Amino acid sequence: MTDMSALYYKDPYMKEFDARVISCTQGKKGFEIVLSDTAFYPEGGGQPADHGFLNDVKVTDVHEKNDVIIHYCEKAIEPGMPVHGVIDWERRFDLMQNHSGEHILSGIIHRTFGYDNVGFHMGDVITIDFNGPLTWEQLKECERKANEVIQKNEEIIFTYPDEEERKTLEYRSKKELSGTVRICEIPSADICACCGTHVRRTGEIGLIKALSLEKHKNGVRCEMVSGMRAVHYMEEVFDNNREISFALSAPLRETSAYLKRLLEEQSALQRKIHDMTAGLLKQRLEQKEISHVQIDILENVDKLSMRNYCNDLLAKTDNGTAAVFVKDSGRYNYLVISKDTDLRPVSKQINTALNGKGGGNSEMIQGSVSCEEGQILSCMQSLLGKEAQS
């Protein structure tokens, strides 16, 4: 693993430090500065790099290459110059809270189900991939246990066991390790090889919140947040739920039940409207005479009713063509079905003539057009024949 003598390992709470510039070269991402010592954590192990300042020069990224820590800066600083480094502490502590929170949740899932954390990324949310199945209820139970560990305010312990000592330890690691290995232990939750920065005690994390769970490859992918990031997330969720409760006149803890009932009522109403529409379209259909080409222009008809009506309208032809246009938000959705005409060129002609878009196959085309109602019948009669009835 990496050199453990860096300042961010000696004291991850160090916010400021002094050092000297060893080298400064122009690179693709700005000026690459190497220091005699640093408290800036370089990106690694799934944890993003620290940001901050060297004197008045902004540090935008930090990486370790060939055991050398490179600070990517917006301006050059002469080699040999002394610098005062200031870490963006709000960012660093947020990353520490979330990294420690991830260890607790991953450790509990590993101890409970035996699954390994096989993928880890710290972005706006923390993403963890596990190599086994989990249900949402199982994840919620692990989250509850994780927050109990926070309540215990356990010390997070770091040790550097040698190769022989490691043979007797059961610890999580994504790969075989050699050399100096840093072990991060949270007594009631996890023991894992780790090169990241962490809080001293679990109580400093404050809160762990699982956000989502989905199938991923042969296991699952979980999203979570910890610390103040979790607090801000829950504040946003609470505010949204509060607005919903006002809109539904529902108690805060019952918005889901009220919304479910509202959706059921809406679904029942939509079914009723669909049935009424079907009845009206049946009456409309009965008034039409048999014609080789049938065209109809409607309003306020849903897509399913439109498709059913177009099929029924086709039956009013002698194996010919049926076209239905439905007005919707200033445009007309169209559906054309034919038993004797290749509709692929017709689709292109409709779209060109009526400012439309859409397509299909030789027997069925659909899309939408932007035009006046009178233009539709004129266009369709020119394309499908004067005998077309509306």
Secondary structure, DSSP 8 states (H G I E B T S, - for coil): ---TTSHHHH-TT--EEEEEEEEEEEETTEEEEEESS-----SBTTB----EEETTEEEEEEEEETTEEEEEESS---TT-EEEEEE-HHHHHHHHHHHHHHHHHHHHHHHHH---EEEEEESSSEEEEESS---HHHHHHHHHHHHHHHHHT-B-EEE---HHHHTT---B-SS---SS--EEEETTTEEEE--S---SBGGGT--EEEEEEEEETTEEEEEEEEHHHHHHHHHHHHHHHHHHHHHHT--GGGHHHHHHHHHHHHHHHHHHHHHHHHHHHHHHHHT----SEEEEEEES--HHHHHHHHHHHHTTSSS-EEEEEEEETTEEEEEEEESSS--HHHHHHHHHHTTEEEEE-SSEEEEEE-S-HHHHHHHHHHHH-TT-B-
